């Protein structure tokens, strides 16, 4: 099993995270979730592990701001997963899933160093 990084191919933060993983020789796979949609059950599991949909969805994004007001208040898991299926760019980037199943979102050099026990 390997670490998996989910994001968008053209995302600068995702590129930084991928470069970090390569530089520190962390075996990983990259999944562009616009091209390879993440199953609804996986999205629900991520949201649950992170502490809710608000931790997984980027409400500061252009995609979120352009949504009609009525779509900005999903009331159930199926509504959230449908919204993300229609607008995958709503997911905070990147999503990192390590071998032990731990999920995190975003990228900083220090956070990844702590997560992988690297000190270079």
Buried (B, 14 or more C-beta within 10 A) or exposed (E): EEBBBBBBEEBEBBBBBBEBBEEEEBEBEBBBBBEEBBEBEBBBBBBBBBEEBEBBBBEEBEBBEEBEEEBEEBEEBEEBBBBBBEBBBBBBBBBBBBEEEEBBBBBEEEEBBEBBEBEE
